[in-house]
Amino acid sequence: MRTVDPARIRTPRDLAPFLDHTLLSAGATGADVARVCAEARAYGFAGVCVHAAHVPEVRHLLADAASLTIAVVDFPRGEGTPEARAAEAAAAVAAGAQEIDVVLPLPALLAGRHEAVLDDLLGVVSAAKVPVKVILETARLTRDQQVVGAALSRSAGAAYVKTSTGFGGGGATVEDVALLRKAVGDALGVKASGGVRTAAQALAMIRAGASRVGASACVDIVLGTF
């Protein structure tokens, strides 16, 4: 069971265990990494999500914390070769990543090459050997394509499907989250990411079926109001 009971969330602080604190700007510095890791520790966020270059430092700073070290792969375009994507995932895990958020191979899905999508994701999941979240970039997909992407992610052994990178022209919506939850049932987690900035938005995503929410505004979320 990967759904979250919204009744467990009575205050914005109760959202913390379901939040992935993200730092994915190209110009992120060591000081930025230290800040988000300190915030994850202070508030008890589920994880810190960064580019692979920052993984060793994040893993070091969170060494005795409950928050997970999460790396993005083939981010944000999802256009790498299957071999490069699998190798990037394996390298991130070797560097200390405990979860991988990989962009779906978008060109293949948009072209209707479903077998190629499945083979690609199987390679990433096999290489990672840790939980993999597949980013669908829902703003670029029809509802039918979202359902197909979710089904292929499930068949490949992914642990989650995720709405968005936040860099693809659109973010998470409650409608997309609800659709993905219906598509995967309770077998997979659903991560809402992209444009979530308030406690009310985060709670709405969880009520729609999200089991994790990714945001760069996690501190504002837990210190906010519903």
JORAPE-V495689 format. One record per helix or strand of 2 or more residues. SS is the DSSP state (a for helix, b for strand). FROM is the first residue (numbers start at 1). TO is the last residue. If there is no record, write none. Layout:
ss: [SS	SS]
from: [FROM	FROM]
to: [TO	TO]
//
This chain:
ss: [a	a	b	a	b	a	b	a	b	a	a	b	a	a	b	a	b	a	b	a]
from: [6	12	19	30	47	52	68	82	99	106	114	131	138	143	160	174	189	199	212	218]
to: [8	18	23	43	50	61	73	95	103	110	128	135	140	155	162	184	193	208	215	222]
//
